[in-house]
Amino acid sequence: MTFNNAYDIFEAAEAGFGLAYLPEEMVRPWVLDGRLISVLEDWCPVWPGFHLYYPNRRQPSRAMTLLVEALRYRP
């Protein structure tokens, strides 16, 4: 089956149609309940976060500056 979004993939997996590649945060409650099981865990990459690539030598718009500041990592 082919789907255009993760929610349809999730519904198909929950209905028992087979394997699904979905974000862990999306399915964690169902995995903890045992309604879904995690497979191929050794092959699942760790998601370190978002990365934003943008030209920093140009004068950015105010919207771009606000987006960069909102997404900037602060420990």
PyMOL Python script that loads the backbone (N, CA, C, O; Angstrom):
from pymol import cmd

cmd.read_pdbstr("""\
ATOM      1  N   MET A   1       0.837  -1.169   0.000  1.00  0.00           N
ATOM      2  CA  MET A   1       0.000   0.000   0.000  1.00  0.00           C
ATOM      3  C   MET A   1       0.883   1.233   0.000  1.00  0.00           C
ATOM      4  O   MET A   1       1.975   1.236   0.568  1.00  0.00           O
ATOM      5  N   THR A   2       0.404   2.259  -0.632  1.00  0.00           N
ATOM      6  CA  THR A   2       1.126   3.523  -0.697  1.00  0.00           C
ATOM      7  C   THR A   2       0.221   4.618  -0.156  1.00  0.00           C
ATOM      8  O   THR A   2      -0.962   4.694  -0.488  1.00  0.00           O
ATOM      9  N   PHE A   3       0.809   5.470   0.693  1.00  0.00           N
ATOM     10  CA  PHE A   3       0.040   6.550   1.309  1.00  0.00           C
ATOM     11  C   PHE A   3       0.780   7.865   1.143  1.00  0.00           C
ATOM     12  O   PHE A   3       1.982   7.889   0.877  1.00  0.00           O
ATOM     13  N   ASN A   4       0.052   8.952   1.302  1.00  0.00           N
ATOM     14  CA  ASN A   4       0.637  10.285   1.175  1.00  0.00           C
ATOM     15  C   ASN A   4       0.994  10.910   2.517  1.00  0.00           C
ATOM     16  O   ASN A   4       1.664  11.943   2.554  1.00  0.00           O
ATOM     17  N   ASN A   5       0.564  10.309   3.612  1.00  0.00           N
ATOM     18  CA  ASN A   5       0.888  10.920   4.897  1.00  0.00           C
ATOM     19  C   ASN A   5       1.043   9.853   5.976  1.00  0.00           C
ATOM     20  O   ASN A   5       0.592   8.717   5.829  1.00  0.00           O
ATOM     21  N   ALA A   6       1.684  10.249   7.046  1.00  0.00           N
ATOM     22  CA  ALA A   6       2.006   9.316   8.130  1.00  0.00           C
ATOM     23  C   ALA A   6       0.761   8.825   8.859  1.00  0.00           C
ATOM     24  O   ALA A   6       0.752   7.708   9.376  1.00  0.00           O
ATOM     25  N   TYR A   7      -0.270   9.625   8.909  1.00  0.00           N
ATOM     26  CA  TYR A   7      -1.471   9.218   9.642  1.00  0.00           C
ATOM     27  C   TYR A   7      -2.167   8.038   8.964  1.00  0.00           C
ATOM     28  O   TYR A   7      -2.677   7.142   9.638  1.00  0.00           O
ATOM     29  N   ASP A   8      -2.187   8.041   7.634  1.00  0.00           N
ATOM     30  CA  ASP A   8      -2.765   6.900   6.913  1.00  0.00           C
ATOM     31  C   ASP A   8      -1.907   5.654   7.090  1.00  0.00           C
ATOM     32  O   ASP A   8      -2.432   4.549   7.229  1.00  0.00           O
ATOM     33  N   ILE A   9      -0.584   5.831   7.085  1.00  0.00           N
ATOM     34  CA  ILE A   9       0.324   4.704   7.325  1.00  0.00           C
ATOM     35  C   ILE A   9       0.076   4.130   8.708  1.00  0.00           C
ATOM     36  O   ILE A   9       0.013   2.913   8.880  1.00  0.00           O
ATOM     37  N   PHE A  10      -0.064   5.005   9.689  1.00  0.00           N
ATOM     38  CA  PHE A  10      -0.320   4.579  11.056  1.00  0.00           C
ATOM     39  C   PHE A  10      -1.623   3.784  11.153  1.00  0.00           C
ATOM     40  O   PHE A  10      -1.660   2.726  11.781  1.00  0.00           O
ATOM     41  N   GLU A  11      -2.677   4.286  10.540  1.00  0.00           N
ATOM     42  CA  GLU A  11      -3.966   3.594  10.589  1.00  0.00           C
ATOM     43  C   GLU A  11      -3.880   2.213   9.949  1.00  0.00           C
ATOM     44  O   GLU A  11      -4.476   1.261  10.451  1.00  0.00           O
ATOM     45  N   ALA A  12      -3.147   2.096   8.850  1.00  0.00           N
ATOM     46  CA  ALA A  12      -2.994   0.799   8.186  1.00  0.00           C
ATOM     47  C   ALA A  12      -2.219  -0.171   9.078  1.00  0.00           C
ATOM     48  O   ALA A  12      -2.582  -1.343   9.182  1.00  0.00           O
ATOM     49  N   ALA A  13      -1.157   0.311   9.719  1.00  0.00           N
ATOM     50  CA  ALA A  13      -0.378  -0.548  10.625  1.00  0.00           C
ATOM     51  C   ALA A  13      -1.219  -0.980  11.813  1.00  0.00           C
ATOM     52  O   ALA A  13      -1.171  -2.139  12.226  1.00  0.00           O
ATOM     53  N   GLU A  14      -1.978  -0.063  12.356  1.00  0.00           N
ATOM     54  CA  GLU A  14      -2.834  -0.397  13.504  1.00  0.00           C
ATOM     55  C   GLU A  14      -3.904  -1.413  13.109  1.00  0.00           C
ATOM     56  O   GLU A  14      -4.319  -2.226  13.936  1.00  0.00           O
ATOM     57  N   ALA A  15      -4.355  -1.375  11.852  1.00  0.00           N
ATOM     58  CA  ALA A  15      -5.360  -2.321  11.372  1.00  0.00           C
ATOM     59  C   ALA A  15      -4.749  -3.669  10.998  1.00  0.00           C
ATOM     60  O   ALA A  15      -5.468  -4.606  10.651  1.00  0.00           O
ATOM     61  N   GLY A  16      -3.410  -3.764  11.070  1.00  0.00           N
ATOM     62  CA  GLY A  16      -2.768  -5.039  10.821  1.00  0.00           C
ATOM     63  C   GLY A  16      -2.325  -5.284   9.397  1.00  0.00           C
ATOM     64  O   GLY A  16      -2.141  -6.436   9.002  1.00  0.00           O
ATOM     65  N   PHE A  17      -2.149  -4.230   8.613  1.00  0.00           N
ATOM     66  CA  PHE A  17      -1.774  -4.397   7.211  1.00  0.00           C
ATOM     67  C   PHE A  17      -0.283  -4.614   6.986  1.00  0.00           C
ATOM     68  O   PHE A  17       0.130  -4.813   5.844  1.00  0.00           O
ATOM     69  N   GLY A  18       0.529  -4.585   8.021  1.00  0.00           N
ATOM     70  CA  GLY A  18       1.952  -4.855   7.837  1.00  0.00           C
ATOM     71  C   GLY A  18       2.847  -3.854   8.522  1.00  0.00           C
ATOM     72  O   GLY A  18       2.438  -3.166   9.457  1.00  0.00           O
ATOM     73  N   LEU A  19       4.084  -3.781   8.042  1.00  0.00           N
ATOM     74  CA  LEU A  19       5.087  -2.902   8.626  1.00  0.00           C
ATOM     75  C   LEU A  19       4.844  -1.453   8.231  1.00  0.00           C
ATOM     76  O   LEU A  19       4.289  -1.161   7.173  1.00  0.00           O
ATOM     77  N   ALA A  20       5.277  -0.552   9.113  1.00  0.00           N
ATOM     78  CA  ALA A  20       5.149   0.876   8.839  1.00  0.00           C
ATOM     79  C   ALA A  20       6.397   1.581   9.353  1.00  0.00           C
ATOM     80  O   ALA A  20       6.907   1.249  10.423  1.00  0.00           O
ATOM     81  N   TYR A  21       6.879   2.537   8.602  1.00  0.00           N
ATOM     82  CA  TYR A  21       8.026   3.345   9.006  1.00  0.00           C
ATOM     83  C   TYR A  21       7.476   4.691   9.472  1.00  0.00           C
ATOM     84  O   TYR A  21       7.091   5.533   8.661  1.00  0.00           O
ATOM     85  N   LEU A  22       7.446   4.879  10.795  1.00  0.00           N
ATOM     86  CA  LEU A  22       6.824   6.060  11.380  1.00  0.00           C
ATOM     87  C   LEU A  22       7.698   6.647  12.479  1.00  0.00           C
ATOM     88  O   LEU A  22       8.524   5.936  13.051  1.00  0.00           O
ATOM     89  N   PRO A  23       7.530   7.938  12.787  1.00  0.00           N
ATOM     90  CA  PRO A  23       8.276   8.535  13.893  1.00  0.00           C
ATOM     91  C   PRO A  23       7.924   7.860  15.223  1.00  0.00           C
ATOM     92  O   PRO A  23       6.760   7.572  15.502  1.00  0.00           O
ATOM     93  N   GLU A  24       8.944   7.618  16.021  1.00  0.00           N
ATOM     94  CA  GLU A  24       8.743   6.928  17.297  1.00  0.00           C
ATOM     95  C   GLU A  24       7.779   7.677  18.204  1.00  0.00           C
ATOM     96  O   GLU A  24       6.956   7.062  18.882  1.00  0.00           O
ATOM     97  N   GLU A  25       7.877   8.999  18.221  1.00  0.00           N
ATOM     98  CA  GLU A  25       6.990   9.779  19.087  1.00  0.00           C
ATOM     99  C   GLU A  25       5.528   9.595  18.724  1.00  0.00           C
ATOM    100  O   GLU A  25       4.651   9.693  19.582  1.00  0.00           O
ATOM    101  N   MET A  26       5.272   9.335  17.478  1.00  0.00           N
ATOM    102  CA  MET A  26       3.893   9.182  17.005  1.00  0.00           C
ATOM    103  C   MET A  26       3.270   7.874  17.483  1.00  0.00           C
ATOM    104  O   MET A  26       2.075   7.830  17.776  1.00  0.00           O
ATOM    105  N   VAL A  27       4.064   6.813  17.565  1.00  0.00           N
ATOM    106  CA  VAL A  27       3.515   5.493  17.874  1.00  0.00           C
ATOM    107  C   VAL A  27       3.864   4.994  19.278  1.00  0.00           C
ATOM    108  O   VAL A  27       3.441   3.904  19.663  1.00  0.00           O
ATOM    109  N   ARG A  28       4.628   5.772  20.045  1.00  0.00           N
ATOM    110  CA  ARG A  28       5.084   5.328  21.364  1.00  0.00           C
ATOM    111  C   ARG A  28       3.946   4.827  22.261  1.00  0.00           C
ATOM    112  O   ARG A  28       4.094   3.761  22.859  1.00  0.00           O
ATOM    113  N   PRO A  29       2.821   5.538  22.387  1.00  0.00           N
ATOM    114  CA  PRO A  29       1.748   5.021  23.253  1.00  0.00           C
ATOM    115  C   PRO A  29       1.226   3.659  22.808  1.00  0.00           C
ATOM    116  O   PRO A  29       0.901   2.821  23.649  1.00  0.00           O
ATOM    117  N   TRP A  30       1.142   3.429  21.516  1.00  0.00           N
ATOM    118  CA  TRP A  30       0.642   2.152  21.002  1.00  0.00           C
ATOM    119  C   TRP A  30       1.664   1.039  21.200  1.00  0.00           C
ATOM    120  O   TRP A  30       1.291  -0.111  21.434  1.00  0.00           O
ATOM    121  N   VAL A  31       2.940   1.369  21.108  1.00  0.00           N
ATOM    122  CA  VAL A  31       3.986   0.375  21.362  1.00  0.00           C
ATOM    123  C   VAL A  31       4.011   0.013  22.843  1.00  0.00           C
ATOM    124  O   VAL A  31       4.147  -1.158  23.195  1.00  0.00           O
ATOM    125  N   LEU A  32       3.881   1.013  23.709  1.00  0.00           N
ATOM    126  CA  LEU A  32       3.875   0.752  25.155  1.00  0.00           C
ATOM    127  C   LEU A  32       2.659  -0.074  25.573  1.00  0.00           C
ATOM    128  O   LEU A  32       2.751  -0.892  26.487  1.00  0.00           O
ATOM    129  N   ASP A  33       1.527   0.136  24.911  1.00  0.00           N
ATOM    130  CA  ASP A  33       0.310  -0.644  25.193  1.00  0.00           C
ATOM    131  C   ASP A  33       0.370  -2.047  24.610  1.00  0.00           C
ATOM    132  O   ASP A  33      -0.409  -2.915  25.001  1.00  0.00           O
ATOM    133  N   GLY A  34       1.289  -2.275  23.676  1.00  0.00           N
ATOM    134  CA  GLY A  34       1.381  -3.580  23.030  1.00  0.00           C
ATOM    135  C   GLY A  34       0.506  -3.711  21.806  1.00  0.00           C
ATOM    136  O   GLY A  34       0.429  -4.790  21.218  1.00  0.00           O
ATOM    137  N   ARG A  35      -0.158  -2.634  21.405  1.00  0.00           N
ATOM    138  CA  ARG A  35      -1.001  -2.686  20.213  1.00  0.00           C
ATOM    139  C   ARG A  35      -0.169  -2.690  18.939  1.00  0.00           C
ATOM    140  O   ARG A  35      -0.612  -3.191  17.906  1.00  0.00           O
ATOM    141  N   LEU A  36       1.044  -2.129  19.011  1.00  0.00           N
ATOM    142  CA  LEU A  36       2.011  -2.193  17.919  1.00  0.00           C
ATOM    143  C   LEU A  36       3.326  -2.688  18.507  1.00  0.00           C
ATOM    144  O   LEU A  36       3.588  -2.509  19.696  1.00  0.00           O
ATOM    145  N   ILE A  37       4.150  -3.309  17.670  1.00  0.00           N
ATOM    146  CA  ILE A  37       5.460  -3.744  18.144  1.00  0.00           C
ATOM    147  C   ILE A  37       6.531  -3.081  17.279  1.00  0.00           C
ATOM    148  O   ILE A  37       6.320  -2.804  16.099  1.00  0.00           O
ATOM    149  N   SER A  38       7.660  -2.840  17.886  1.00  0.00           N
ATOM    150  CA  SER A  38       8.785  -2.245  17.180  1.00  0.00           C
ATOM    151  C   SER A  38       9.656  -3.356  16.623  1.00  0.00           C
ATOM    152  O   SER A  38      10.009  -4.295  17.337  1.00  0.00           O
ATOM    153  N   VAL A  39      10.000  -3.249  15.354  1.00  0.00           N
ATOM    154  CA  VAL A  39      10.877  -4.224  14.707  1.00  0.00           C
ATOM    155  C   VAL A  39      12.061  -3.495  14.092  1.00  0.00           C
ATOM    156  O   VAL A  39      12.003  -2.288  13.856  1.00  0.00           O
ATOM    157  N   LEU A  40      13.134  -4.230  13.833  1.00  0.00           N
ATOM    158  CA  LEU A  40      14.332  -3.688  13.196  1.00  0.00           C
ATOM    159  C   LEU A  40      14.915  -2.502  13.954  1.00  0.00           C
ATOM    160  O   LEU A  40      15.371  -1.534  13.345  1.00  0.00           O
ATOM    161  N   GLU A  41      14.899  -2.576  15.288  1.00  0.00           N
ATOM    162  CA  GLU A  41      15.387  -1.460  16.092  1.00  0.00           C
ATOM    163  C   GLU A  41      16.849  -1.144  15.834  1.00  0.00           C
ATOM    164  O   GLU A  41      17.260   0.012  15.941  1.00  0.00           O
ATOM    165  N   ASP A  42      17.650  -2.166  15.490  1.00  0.00           N
ATOM    166  CA  ASP A  42      19.058  -1.914  15.194  1.00  0.00           C
ATOM    167  C   ASP A  42      19.239  -1.076  13.929  1.00  0.00           C
ATOM    168  O   ASP A  42      20.302  -0.490  13.720  1.00  0.00           O
ATOM    169  N   TRP A  43      18.229  -1.018  13.101  1.00  0.00           N
ATOM    170  CA  TRP A  43      18.319  -0.286  11.845  1.00  0.00           C
ATOM    171  C   TRP A  43      17.612   1.063  11.896  1.00  0.00           C
ATOM    172  O   TRP A  43      17.551   1.764  10.886  1.00  0.00           O
ATOM    173  N   CYS A  44      17.086   1.428  13.038  1.00  0.00           N
ATOM    174  CA  CYS A  44      16.376   2.701  13.173  1.00  0.00           C
ATOM    175  C   CYS A  44      17.361   3.795  13.574  1.00  0.00           C
ATOM    176  O   CYS A  44      17.975   3.703  14.637  1.00  0.00           O
ATOM    177  N   PRO A  45      17.522   4.816  12.756  1.00  0.00           N
ATOM    178  CA  PRO A  45      18.470   5.880  13.095  1.00  0.00           C
ATOM    179  C   PRO A  45      17.956   6.739  14.238  1.00  0.00           C
ATOM    180  O   PRO A  45      16.751   6.905  14.426  1.00  0.00           O
ATOM    181  N   VAL A  46      18.895   7.276  14.992  1.00  0.00           N
ATOM    182  CA  VAL A  46      18.549   8.219  16.056  1.00  0.00           C
ATOM    183  C   VAL A  46      18.307   9.565  15.394  1.00  0.00           C
ATOM    184  O   VAL A  46      19.094  10.009  14.558  1.00  0.00           O
ATOM    185  N   TRP A  47      17.220  10.204  15.775  1.00  0.00           N
ATOM    186  CA  TRP A  47      16.876  11.491  15.198  1.00  0.00           C
ATOM    187  C   TRP A  47      17.472  12.591  16.069  1.00  0.00           C
ATOM    188  O   TRP A  47      16.946  12.875  17.145  1.00  0.00           O
ATOM    189  N   PRO A  48      18.573  13.220  15.616  1.00  0.00           N
ATOM    190  CA  PRO A  48      19.233  14.209  16.457  1.00  0.00           C
ATOM    191  C   PRO A  48      18.524  15.554  16.500  1.00  0.00           C
ATOM    192  O   PRO A  48      18.855  16.394  17.337  1.00  0.00           O
ATOM    193  N   GLY A  49      17.581  15.772  15.637  1.00  0.00           N
ATOM    194  CA  GLY A  49      16.860  17.051  15.610  1.00  0.00           C
ATOM    195  C   GLY A  49      16.812  17.607  14.206  1.00  0.00           C
ATOM    196  O   GLY A  49      17.228  16.962  13.244  1.00  0.00           O
ATOM    197  N   PHE A  50      16.302  18.800  14.109  1.00  0.00           N
ATOM    198  CA  PHE A  50      16.170  19.459  12.825  1.00  0.00           C
ATOM    199  C   PHE A  50      17.449  20.213  12.482  1.00  0.00           C
ATOM    200  O   PHE A  50      18.189  20.643  13.367  1.00  0.00           O
ATOM    201  N   HIS A  51      17.694  20.363  11.197  1.00  0.00           N
ATOM    202  CA  HIS A  51      18.811  21.156  10.712  1.00  0.00           C
ATOM    203  C   HIS A  51      18.257  22.143   9.702  1.00  0.00           C
ATOM    204  O   HIS A  51      17.423  21.795   8.866  1.00  0.00           O
ATOM    205  N   LEU A  52      18.721  23.358   9.786  1.00  0.00           N
ATOM    206  CA  LEU A  52      18.265  24.399   8.874  1.00  0.00           C
ATOM    207  C   LEU A  52      19.478  24.960   8.147  1.00  0.00           C
ATOM    208  O   LEU A  52      20.403  25.472   8.779  1.00  0.00           O
ATOM    209  N   TYR A  53      19.477  24.866   6.843  1.00  0.00           N
ATOM    210  CA  TYR A  53      20.544  25.411   6.021  1.00  0.00           C
ATOM    211  C   TYR A  53      20.004  26.648   5.320  1.00  0.00           C
ATOM    212  O   TYR A  53      18.969  26.598   4.656  1.00  0.00           O
ATOM    213  N   TYR A  54      20.710  27.745   5.474  1.00  0.00           N
ATOM    214  CA  TYR A  54      20.262  28.985   4.871  1.00  0.00           C
ATOM    215  C   TYR A  54      21.484  29.853   4.570  1.00  0.00           C
ATOM    216  O   TYR A  54      22.518  29.706   5.221  1.00  0.00           O
ATOM    217  N   PRO A  55      21.377  30.743   3.605  1.00  0.00           N
ATOM    218  CA  PRO A  55      22.507  31.623   3.299  1.00  0.00           C
ATOM    219  C   PRO A  55      22.641  32.683   4.388  1.00  0.00           C
ATOM    220  O   PRO A  55      21.749  33.513   4.559  1.00  0.00           O
ATOM    221  N   ASN A  56      23.737  32.659   5.113  1.00  0.00           N
ATOM    222  CA  ASN A  56      23.873  33.595   6.233  1.00  0.00           C
ATOM    223  C   ASN A  56      24.609  34.872   5.836  1.00  0.00           C
ATOM    224  O   ASN A  56      24.816  35.743   6.681  1.00  0.00           O
ATOM    225  N   ARG A  57      25.007  35.003   4.574  1.00  0.00           N
ATOM    226  CA  ARG A  57      25.721  36.204   4.144  1.00  0.00           C
ATOM    227  C   ARG A  57      24.788  37.246   3.525  1.00  0.00           C
ATOM    228  O   ARG A  57      25.208  38.364   3.228  1.00  0.00           O
ATOM    229  N   ARG A  58      23.549  36.883   3.336  1.00  0.00           N
ATOM    230  CA  ARG A  58      22.562  37.841   2.821  1.00  0.00           C
ATOM    231  C   ARG A  58      21.818  38.460   3.994  1.00  0.00           C
ATOM    232  O   ARG A  58      21.830  37.932   5.106  1.00  0.00           O
ATOM    233  N   GLN A  59      21.183  39.568   3.732  1.00  0.00           N
ATOM    234  CA  GLN A  59      20.353  40.199   4.759  1.00  0.00           C
ATOM    235  C   GLN A  59      19.049  39.401   4.855  1.00  0.00           C
ATOM    236  O   GLN A  59      18.232  39.461   3.936  1.00  0.00           O
ATOM    237  N   PRO A  60      18.833  38.649   5.954  1.00  0.00           N
ATOM    238  CA  PRO A  60      17.617  37.826   6.045  1.00  0.00           C
ATOM    239  C   PRO A  60      16.386  38.683   6.331  1.00  0.00           C
ATOM    240  O   PRO A  60      16.474  39.774   6.896  1.00  0.00           O
ATOM    241  N   SER A  61      15.250  38.157   5.925  1.00  0.00           N
ATOM    242  CA  SER A  61      14.000  38.841   6.244  1.00  0.00           C
ATOM    243  C   SER A  61      13.720  38.693   7.734  1.00  0.00           C
ATOM    244  O   SER A  61      14.331  37.857   8.400  1.00  0.00           O
ATOM    245  N   ARG A  62      12.826  39.477   8.245  1.00  0.00           N
ATOM    246  CA  ARG A  62      12.466  39.390   9.670  1.00  0.00           C
ATOM    247  C   ARG A  62      11.859  38.022   9.979  1.00  0.00           C
ATOM    248  O   ARG A  62      12.114  37.454  11.041  1.00  0.00           O
ATOM    249  N   ALA A  63      11.064  37.498   9.063  1.00  0.00           N
ATOM    250  CA  ALA A  63      10.455  36.176   9.263  1.00  0.00           C
ATOM    251  C   ALA A  63      11.527  35.090   9.351  1.00  0.00           C
ATOM    252  O   ALA A  63      11.433  34.190  10.185  1.00  0.00           O
ATOM    253  N   MET A  64      12.545  35.175   8.491  1.00  0.00           N
ATOM    254  CA  MET A  64      13.617  34.180   8.518  1.00  0.00           C
ATOM    255  C   MET A  64      14.410  34.279   9.817  1.00  0.00           C
ATOM    256  O   MET A  64      14.760  33.258  10.409  1.00  0.00           O
ATOM    257  N   THR A  65      14.692  35.492  10.259  1.00  0.00           N
ATOM    258  CA  THR A  65      15.412  35.691  11.514  1.00  0.00           C
ATOM    259  C   THR A  65      14.629  35.100  12.687  1.00  0.00           C
ATOM    260  O   THR A  65      15.216  34.449  13.551  1.00  0.00           O
ATOM    261  N   LEU A  66      13.339  35.315  12.726  1.00  0.00           N
ATOM    262  CA  LEU A  66      12.502  34.765  13.802  1.00  0.00           C
ATOM    263  C   LEU A  66      12.479  33.242  13.756  1.00  0.00           C
ATOM    264  O   LEU A  66      12.513  32.593  14.801  1.00  0.00           O
ATOM    265  N   LEU A  67      12.422  32.667  12.559  1.00  0.00           N
ATOM    266  CA  LEU A  67      12.430  31.204  12.425  1.00  0.00           C
ATOM    267  C   LEU A  67      13.746  30.627  12.914  1.00  0.00           C
ATOM    268  O   LEU A  67      13.752  29.647  13.659  1.00  0.00           O
ATOM    269  N   VAL A  68      14.863  31.221  12.505  1.00  0.00           N
ATOM    270  CA  VAL A  68      16.176  30.741  12.935  1.00  0.00           C
ATOM    271  C   VAL A  68      16.293  30.818  14.453  1.00  0.00           C
ATOM    272  O   VAL A  68      16.778  29.876  15.080  1.00  0.00           O
ATOM    273  N   GLU A  69      15.867  31.899  15.040  1.00  0.00           N
ATOM    274  CA  GLU A  69      15.939  32.037  16.497  1.00  0.00           C
ATOM    275  C   GLU A  69      15.049  31.026  17.215  1.00  0.00           C
ATOM    276  O   GLU A  69      15.424  30.512  18.268  1.00  0.00           O
ATOM    277  N   ALA A  70      13.883  30.739  16.659  1.00  0.00           N
ATOM    278  CA  ALA A  70      12.964  29.788  17.280  1.00  0.00           C
ATOM    279  C   ALA A  70      13.509  28.368  17.223  1.00  0.00           C
ATOM    280  O   ALA A  70      13.277  27.579  18.139  1.00  0.00           O
ATOM    281  N   LEU A  71      14.231  28.033  16.153  1.00  0.00           N
ATOM    282  CA  LEU A  71      14.744  26.675  15.990  1.00  0.00           C
ATOM    283  C   LEU A  71      16.144  26.468  16.554  1.00  0.00           C
ATOM    284  O   LEU A  71      16.615  25.334  16.639  1.00  0.00           O
ATOM    285  N   ARG A  72      16.804  27.537  16.935  1.00  0.00           N
ATOM    286  CA  ARG A  72      18.184  27.435  17.428  1.00  0.00           C
ATOM    287  C   ARG A  72      18.242  26.600  18.693  1.00  0.00           C
ATOM    288  O   ARG A  72      17.425  26.760  19.600  1.00  0.00           O
ATOM    289  N   TYR A  73      19.222  25.704  18.742  1.00  0.00           N
ATOM    290  CA  TYR A  73      19.399  24.798  19.903  1.00  0.00           C
ATOM    291  C   TYR A  73      19.994  25.583  21.062  1.00  0.00           C
ATOM    292  O   TYR A  73      21.004  26.271  20.910  1.00  0.00           O
ATOM    293  N   ARG A  74      19.362  25.471  22.211  1.00  0.00           N
ATOM    294  CA  ARG A  74      19.868  26.091  23.434  1.00  0.00           C
ATOM    295  C   ARG A  74      19.838  25.059  24.546  1.00  0.00           C
ATOM    296  O   ARG A  74      18.764  24.689  25.021  1.00  0.00           O
ATOM    297  N   PRO A  75      21.023  24.581  24.973  1.00  0.00           N
ATOM    298  CA  PRO A  75      21.040  23.547  26.029  1.00  0.00           C
ATOM    299  C   PRO A  75      20.565  24.049  27.376  1.00  0.00           C
ATOM    300  O   PRO A  75      20.530  23.286  28.342  1.00  0.00           O
TER     301      PRO A  75
END
""", "prot")
cmd.dss("prot")
cmd.show_as("cartoon", "prot")
cmd.util.cbc("prot")
cmd.orient("prot")
